[in-house]
């Protein structure tokens, strides 16, 4: 597929780990250390729990991780503008890689104000679907890193969004939802085919489950995601793996 999109700029994608679900702060720090040791470029922690708690979480990870390891943060649209500015200045101090979705998802002016005031990049895109929606944010200077979710935008629209971001001198870091292996393959192919790709989100627990539904199984090597380069998306659906989870089905055939 990446050949049809103009050819690959890369066939191995740098990746960061997200969905670190350990209960304790110490547990999340330990998982992050292991991930960094496996070659991943960074880890993403989920914030939005209050200024003091989020401050402590970022400091815990920064202290636990080797120098040069990226720390991405997802704020889940939880903060108002003043609180986000306060926490954003702490993120600046700690050299956080990006702030994802800090404010209400419709607050373009608020995100633009954060982007103008802070050094840490603002990442947005999970809630957007079209080039027109992304254009509003890019024109307003409200995002530094575009995060199209390819299962929600589609491959063609995702490529248009990446091209639009490139025209505004912005990088993309495609968002990953919970989806089957075919969706993962589509996302990796899009990431391979654009010049302004930055890094790919990767969730090992979900990947381990969904990868069983495709063949050949997709590969992660030394913290990089290996783009499957066979025909199409590089994978085929394994119907026998899906069958135990289905109650009925129908075949679509040519007339």
C-alpha positions as CSV (number, residue, x, y, z in Angstrom):
1,X,0.0,0.0,0.0
2,X,2.8,2.5,0.8
3,X,4.0,2.0,-2.8
4,X,0.6,3.2,-4.1
5,X,0.9,6.2,-1.8
6,X,4.1,7.3,-3.5
7,X,6.6,4.9,-2.1
8,X,8.0,4.4,1.4
9,X,10.3,6.9,3.0
10,X,11.0,4.2,5.6
11,X,10.0,0.6,6.2
12,X,10.8,0.5,10.0
13,X,8.9,3.0,12.1
14,X,10.3,4.5,15.3
15,X,7.6,3.9,18.0
16,X,6.6,5.0,21.5
17,X,4.7,2.9,24.0
18,X,1.3,4.0,25.3
19,X,-1.4,2.4,27.4
20,X,0.8,1.9,30.4
21,X,-1.8,0.7,32.9
22,X,0.1,-0.2,36.1
23,X,-1.8,0.9,39.1
24,X,1.1,2.6,40.9
25,X,3.4,5.4,39.8
26,X,6.3,3.2,40.6
27,X,4.9,0.4,38.4
28,X,4.4,2.7,35.5
29,X,8.0,4.0,35.8
30,X,9.2,0.4,35.8
31,X,7.3,-0.5,32.7
32,X,8.6,2.7,31.0
33,X,12.2,1.7,31.9
34,X,11.7,-1.7,30.4
35,X,10.2,-0.2,27.2
36,X,13.1,2.2,26.8
37,X,15.5,-0.7,27.2
38,X,13.7,-2.5,24.4
39,X,14.6,0.3,22.0
40,X,11.4,2.3,21.9
41,X,11.9,6.0,21.5
42,X,9.6,7.0,24.3
43,X,6.6,6.3,26.5
44,X,3.3,8.1,26.8
45,X,1.6,8.5,30.2
46,X,-2.1,9.3,30.7
47,X,-2.6,12.5,32.8
48,X,-5.7,14.6,33.5
49,X,-5.8,13.6,37.2
50,X,-5.1,17.0,38.7
51,X,-2.1,19.4,38.7
52,X,-0.3,17.9,41.7
53,X,-0.7,14.3,40.6
54,X,0.2,15.0,37.0
55,X,3.2,17.0,38.1
56,X,4.4,14.1,40.2
57,X,3.8,11.6,37.4
58,X,5.9,13.5,34.9
59,X,8.7,14.0,37.4
60,X,8.6,10.3,38.3
61,X,9.1,9.2,34.6
62,X,11.7,11.8,33.9
63,X,13.8,10.6,36.9
64,X,13.3,6.9,35.9
65,X,14.1,7.1,32.2
66,X,17.5,7.4,30.5
67,X,18.4,10.8,29.1
68,X,17.1,11.2,25.6
69,X,14.0,9.1,26.1
70,X,10.9,10.9,25.0
71,X,7.9,11.3,27.4
72,X,4.6,12.0,25.7
73,X,1.6,13.0,27.7
74,X,-2.1,12.6,27.0
75,X,-4.3,15.0,29.0
76,X,-7.7,13.7,27.7
77,X,-9.2,17.1,27.3
78,X,-9.4,17.5,31.1
79,X,-8.0,21.0,31.8
80,X,-9.2,24.5,31.5
81,X,-6.9,27.1,30.0
82,X,-5.3,28.5,33.1
83,X,-4.6,25.0,34.6
84,X,-3.3,23.8,31.3
85,X,-0.9,26.7,31.2
86,X,0.4,26.0,34.7
87,X,1.0,22.3,33.9
88,X,2.4,23.2,30.5
89,X,5.1,25.3,32.1
90,X,6.1,22.3,34.2
91,X,6.1,20.2,31.0
92,X,8.5,22.8,29.5
93,X,10.8,22.5,32.5
94,X,10.9,18.7,32.2
95,X,11.5,18.7,28.5
96,X,8.3,16.7,27.8
97,X,8.0,15.6,24.1
98,X,4.4,16.8,23.7
99,X,1.0,17.6,25.3
100,X,-1.8,15.7,23.7
101,X,-5.4,17.0,23.9
102,X,-5.1,19.3,26.8
103,X,-8.3,21.3,26.5
104,X,-11.9,20.8,25.3
105,X,-11.7,19.3,21.8
106,X,-13.6,22.2,20.3
107,X,-11.4,24.9,21.9
108,X,-9.2,25.9,18.9
109,X,-8.4,29.4,20.3
110,X,-7.4,27.9,23.7
111,X,-5.0,25.4,22.0
112,X,-3.6,28.2,19.9
113,X,-2.9,30.2,23.0
114,X,-1.1,27.2,24.6
115,X,0.9,26.6,21.5
116,X,2.0,30.2,21.4
117,X,3.0,30.4,25.0
118,X,4.7,27.1,25.6
119,X,7.8,25.4,24.2
120,X,6.4,21.9,24.5
121,X,4.5,21.0,21.3
122,X,0.7,20.6,21.3
123,X,-0.5,17.3,19.7
124,X,-4.1,17.0,18.4
125,X,-6.1,14.9,16.0
126,X,-7.8,11.9,17.6
127,X,-11.2,13.7,17.5
128,X,-10.8,15.0,14.0
129,X,-11.7,13.2,10.8
130,X,-11.2,15.4,7.7
131,X,-8.7,17.7,6.1
132,X,-11.1,20.6,6.5
133,X,-11.2,20.0,10.3
134,X,-7.4,19.8,10.5
135,X,-7.1,22.9,8.3
136,X,-9.0,25.0,10.9
137,X,-6.5,24.0,13.6
138,X,-3.4,24.5,11.4
139,X,-4.5,27.9,10.2
140,X,-5.1,29.0,13.8
141,X,-1.7,27.7,14.9
142,X,-3.5,25.4,17.4
143,X,-1.4,22.3,16.9
144,X,2.2,21.4,16.4
145,X,1.8,17.7,15.8
146,X,-1.1,16.3,13.9
147,X,-2.5,12.9,15.1
148,X,-4.9,11.5,12.5
149,X,-6.4,8.2,13.4
150,X,-6.3,6.2,10.2
151,X,-9.3,4.0,11.1
152,X,-11.4,7.1,11.5
153,X,-10.0,9.1,8.6
154,X,-9.4,6.3,6.1
155,X,-6.1,5.9,4.3
156,X,-6.8,8.4,1.5
157,X,-8.0,11.2,3.8
158,X,-5.2,10.4,6.2
159,X,-2.7,10.9,3.4
160,X,-4.3,14.2,2.5
161,X,-4.1,15.3,6.2
162,X,-0.4,14.4,6.3
163,X,0.2,16.4,3.1
164,X,-1.7,19.3,4.6
165,X,0.3,19.2,7.8
166,X,3.5,19.1,5.7
167,X,2.4,22.2,3.9
168,X,2.1,23.9,7.3
169,X,5.6,22.6,8.3
170,X,4.0,20.3,10.9
171,X,4.8,16.6,11.6
172,X,2.3,13.8,12.1
173,X,2.3,11.1,14.8
174,X,-0.7,8.9,13.9
175,X,-3.0,8.0,16.7
176,X,-3.7,4.3,17.4
177,X,-7.1,3.1,18.7
178,X,-8.1,-0.4,19.7
179,X,-8.4,-2.2,16.4
180,X,-7.7,-5.4,14.5
181,X,-4.4,-6.2,12.7
182,X,-5.7,-4.9,9.4
183,X,-6.1,-1.4,10.9
184,X,-2.7,-1.6,12.4
185,X,-1.2,-2.5,9.0
186,X,-3.0,0.4,7.3
187,X,-1.7,2.9,9.9
188,X,1.9,1.6,9.5
189,X,1.7,1.9,5.7
190,X,0.5,5.5,5.9
191,X,3.3,6.4,8.4
192,X,5.8,4.8,6.0
193,X,4.7,6.8,3.0
194,X,4.8,10.5,4.2
195,X,7.9,12.6,4.7
196,X,6.7,14.4,7.8
197,X,6.1,11.3,9.9
198,X,7.6,11.7,13.4
199,X,6.8,8.6,15.5
200,X,4.1,5.9,15.7
201,X,2.0,5.1,18.8
202,X,2.2,1.4,19.8
203,X,0.2,-0.5,22.4
204,X,1.8,-3.9,23.1
205,X,-1.1,-5.5,25.0
206,X,-3.6,-4.7,22.2
207,X,-1.1,-5.5,19.5
208,X,-0.4,-9.0,20.9
209,X,-4.2,-9.7,20.8
210,X,-5.0,-8.3,17.4
211,X,-1.9,-9.5,15.7
212,X,-3.3,-13.1,15.9
213,X,-6.0,-12.2,13.4
214,X,-3.6,-11.6,10.5
215,X,-0.9,-13.5,8.6
216,X,1.9,-13.1,8.4
217,X,2.0,-11.6,11.8
218,X,3.4,-8.1,12.0
219,X,6.8,-7.6,13.6
220,X,8.3,-5.3,16.1
221,X,12.1,-5.3,16.2
222,X,14.3,-3.4,18.6
223,X,11.6,-0.9,19.4
224,X,10.7,-0.3,15.7
225,X,7.6,-1.4,13.8
226,X,8.4,-3.3,10.6
227,X,6.0,-2.4,7.8
228,X,4.7,-5.5,6.1
229,X,5.7,-5.2,2.4
230,X,3.7,-7.9,0.7
231,X,0.8,-7.0,-1.6
232,X,-1.9,-4.8,-0.4
233,X,-1.6,-4.0,3.3
234,X,1.0,-6.8,3.6
235,X,-1.3,-9.0,5.6
236,X,-4.3,-11.3,5.2
237,X,-7.2,-11.8,7.6
238,X,-7.0,-15.2,9.3
239,X,-10.7,-16.2,9.3
240,X,-10.2,-19.2,11.6
241,X,-8.8,-16.9,14.3
242,X,-11.8,-14.6,14.1
243,X,-14.5,-17.3,13.9
244,X,-14.6,-18.1,17.7
245,X,-15.5,-14.4,18.4
246,X,-18.3,-14.2,15.8
247,X,-22.0,-15.3,16.0
248,X,-22.8,-15.0,12.3
249,X,-21.3,-13.9,9.0
250,X,-22.0,-13.5,5.3
251,X,-19.9,-13.8,2.2
252,X,-19.6,-11.0,-0.3
253,X,-18.8,-12.3,-3.8
254,X,-18.8,-11.0,-7.3
255,X,-22.1,-11.4,-9.2
